[in-house]
């Protein structure tokens, strides 16, 4: 007989025990992807102490369960922010313009592996990765090429997949670019990802900064933006990437909120008032396969963050309590087998993000399990967003699933489990300590193994992978990334020959002094990139002064 968690009494409980035909169910137990038991159906008996006014409220009002704006998509549609980045800055610039010309409403700039990890394109360890997985950026000159013809004072730009070690110099280049164009930085709108867990717990690479210093750089960017770039979102806490590495929905949100708590604590320690910086904190979440669990996750996130900011940090203004988030559909859920099926997967993921109230969305291209998206797949992904916005009518009602017995029960359960998970992180000494001692690595690794085991044992069915397979699949077009390394190396040689070497060295020494004094690095790095110091030259100083870290990876 299937396992069943009976409801807490009421007519439903009695009926389940006496009348419900459990023997006819397909499985012994129905669980969400995060392991939450799912009942056959839900009634008001599953919400015995539910206070709609307290736990739901109205859209745009605490606890923001129903959305952070009163009108949500009836007033303003979400930003369609499709990722783009490959090869050289010139090539990626053309992809930006293509997407914008077809209706994208924001730029989502993804950088190659050397750039996000703080290496120049001519570094020996960068040889195989230049222009792979994103655009190669080495100096301020590359930023000029990357954003040629794009009005920075009008465009909303996300500088994503940059860990703090890469965020500091690349964002400094972006600010210097605006200054050289005569655009006040006060007018710039956008986001830096700037997540220290990416460097220390997720996309771990060579010569990683110790967690405390990676976290310091991240908070330097937040502090600088609060004081000088007021419309910029200086961090996008990347639960998406935690999920892609193997975390489940509860872990994704728990790690996100713990990271947000650590940022608030550090910025308060630096002397900033919560109301000054909290409105600029933003989050980046995944939209995975479990449709209703994902929606419940977004709703629980808003409620939890509102309570954390109100009760723990005594935030007063509404903007400081709002959980603002971008969603990307799950790349890890896409399959290399029968890749056209990914169009349907990504559409369902995107619908969950919208029903959950996201502020901006990226929908993956169907070929992203195989390669960088082709122009065709990138446009299909953009069209998927446009169909959601203009053909489905899901934008006409705020929080259309609010009040559903199932969705409210699942939201409550997600909230409780995330609260419990936050307690576990607190016992580790907070998120920075939990990274440093390897606890986060072990949590994500264990979850990833469990997910993969479920696929291999066919406990979890994945169409085209372990069921409904096709022997002779028709081929799809594969995007071939252009050879970028030689061109970037040549540009670096020319740059180093014609720039003012003495000015560069003086600026780099100022960066070194700021590192030793543990000052905010942003002012010194901005001055350095203006002399055309390269990203790698700047980050080498970080590593020389603060050392590198051998992560305690789980066995």
Protein Blocks (a to p, Z undefined) as FASTA:
>chain_A
ZZddddeejjklmmmmmmmcfklpmbfbdcdfkopacdfbdcfklmmmbcfklmnmpghi
aehlnopbfklmmmoccdddddddehjfklmmmmmmmmmmnopabdcddddfklmnopaf
klfklmmmgophiacdfbfklmmmmmgoiafklpccddehiafklmmmmmmmmmmmmmmn
opafklpgcddfkpaklmmmmmgcehiacfklmmmmmmmmmmmmmmmmmmbcfbdcdfkl
mmmnopafklmmmmmmmmmmmmmmmmmmnopafklmmmmpccdddddfblmlmmmmmmmm
mmmmmmmmmmmnopablklmpccddddddfklpcfbhkllmmmmmmmmmmmmmmnopabd
cdddfklmmbccdfklmmmmmmmmmmmmmmnopmmpghklgoiaklmmmmmmmmmmmmmm
mmmmmmnopjklmmmnommmmmmmmmmmmmmmmmmnomaccehilgoiafbacddddddd
ddfklmmmmmmmmmmmmmcfklmmmmmmmmmmmmmnopafklmmmmmmmnopafklmmmm
mmmmnopadddddZZ
